[in-house]
């Protein structure tokens, strides 16, 4: 946890410990960045108003070397801060004050999703998913994907040969705003299909399922 308010850090640390969540807390962002290069952590709780450097600037520094899940915990509730944080690679944004029980729930939800995605790494012959590197290789070619495209395609790979609803894709993709229309999923799917077609213009790997959504298959 990178949090410069000692009282808040202590309250959260003690509360999370009750749920067997061990916390290393630092006040200085650069010390936190150093810890991330020296130790393995499952998740980061990041404040935004920090000494020396703004938390929004910390996120891209982390993303240069790590895909650790990041929950922003900040008293700044401006929608612009939230959008920038998510665009730069944060996985969740919690405006203070909030009930610590909600933080526990969000931590466990993100860690479950991360573990599930890790188990799906390299699960497909044509699609090679690397969650830590946030990359997908298709037919031995690295795909150039936006954050939203990566998440949608990752979900489809995890559920290969099974129909996934647009609503589920919208809900599970962290980089798609919760208030977005499900039509946005169709747009993202179209962009992914186009990028796949640049590598394989003959076959269609993401197929529509009438009344439900989409499925990914290698059976072309």
N, C-alpha and C positions, 0 to 999 in steps of 0.2 A: 504494500500500500504506500503510495506517495501522497502524503497529506500533511500540510504544514500546521494545521490546528491540532495541537497536542491532545486537547480534551476530546475532540471528535475521534481522533485516532485511537485513543485509549478505550472509549466506549465501544467502538466498532470491533476492536481487537478482542476485548473481553466477551462481547456478545457472540462473535463468530467462533470463538474457542469453545463455546457451549455446544456447538454443532460439529465439533472436531475439525474445524477449519483453522489451521495454524497460519498466523499472520506475521510477516516481517514488515515493520512500519518505519519509514524514513520521512524526514521533513524536507530535505533538499532534493530537487529533481535530478541533479547530476549524480548524487549518491545513489539514487534509485536506478538510474541508467547503468551505473557501474555494477550494482548488484545483479542486474539482469544479464550482464555478460559473464558473471562469475558463478552464478547459481542457477538451478533449474526451478522455475516457479510454474504453477498451473494457471494462474490468472493474476491480473493486475487491477487494483482499484486506484484510480487516478483523479486527484483534484485538479482544477484548472488554474485557480489563482494561487500561484506558487512563487517563491522567491527566486529571482535570477532569470527565470524563463517561464513563459506561459505554458500551461498544460497542453494547449492546442499545438504548440510547437514541439512538445515532447513526443506526441503520438507519432509523427513521421520519423523522428529519430529512432524510435523503437522499431517501427515497421521496416527500417533498412536492414535489420539483422534478426528480427524475431516476429513470429506470428502469434505470440501469447495473447489470449483473449483479454480485452481491456474493457472495464466498466468505468465510465466517467462518473464521478460523484462530485457534484459541484453546486454551489449556491447560485450560480449563474444559470437562470432558467430561460435566457433569450433563445428563441428558436434558431437564430443564426449560429450560435455556439453549438447547439445540438447538431445541426446539419453539417457544420464544418468538422466536428469531432467524428461523426459517422463517416463522412467522406474521406477523412484522413486515415481511417482504419479502426476506430473504436467499435466495439461490438454492442455496447449498450450505453445509455445515458440516463442517469438518475438525478434529477434536481433535488437539492436539499431544501427543506428537511424531508426525510422519508422514514418510514418504519423499518428498523433493521431487519425485521422478519421478511420484508420484501427483498432486501439485499440478499439474504440467504437463499431465497427462492430463485432469484435471477442467477446467482452464482452456480447453484446446482443445475439449473436448466442449461446454462452455457457449457458447463463441464460435461454434462451428458451428451449434448450435441457434438462437442469437440471429440469426445471419446468415440462416438458413433462414426464420425467422419474419419477418424484415424483408422478405424477398423476397415473402412472402405477403400483405403489407399491401395492403388494398384490392383483394384478388384476386377478390372475389365481389360481384355486383351487390346482393344482398340483405344480405349480411354484410360489413361493412367493419371489417377488423381493423387496429388501430393498436397495434403492439407497444410502442413507446416510451411511449405514454400508458397502456398496459395497458387498452385499451378496445375494445369491440366494439359497433358500431351495427347494429341489425337493423331494416330498413325505416325508416331515418332516425330511429330511436329508440335512445338509449343504453341498453344492458342493464346492470342492477345485478347484478354477478356477484361471487362470492367468488373468492379467488385460485385455488382448485382448479377452480372452474367455468370461469373464464377460460382456464386452461391446457388443460382438456379440450376446450372448444369451439374454441380456437385450433388445436389439433392436428387436429380434425375439419375445420376450414376449410382447413387446409393440404393435407389429403388428400381434398378434396371429391370425391364420387362414387366413393370407394374405401372398401372395408371395412377398418376398423381394429379390431384385437383389443383386448379388455379389458386383456390383459397389456401391450400396447404403451402404452395410455393410462395405465395404472398406472405403468409404468416411466418414461415421458417427462414426466409431470406432477410438477414439483418440489415442489408443495405437498401432495402426497399421500404419507403415510408409506410407506416401502418395505415395511413389515410389514403394511400394510393388506390386507384381503381384496379380491379382485377384485369382490366384491359391492358394495363401496363405489362402484365405477364406475357400477353400475346406479343407485345412489341419486343420484349427482351428475348423471347423464344425466337422470333423472326431474326433478330440480330445474331443470335447464336447459330441458327441454321445457316445464315449467310456465311459466317466465318468457317463453318464446317464444309460448306459447299466449295469454298476456295481451295480446300485440300482434296475433297472428294466431290466433284460436281455431279456424279451419277446417282449416288444413293442418298436416301433420307433416313437419318438415324433417330430423329425426334419426331414422333408421329402423334397427330391429334387423336384424342379419344372422345367421341361425341358425348356430350352431356356431362363430361367429367373434367378432362384437362389434357395432359400429355403423358407419353411414356417414351423412354429411351430404349432402343433395342439395337442389337448387332445383326438381327435377322432381317436383312434388307431384301 
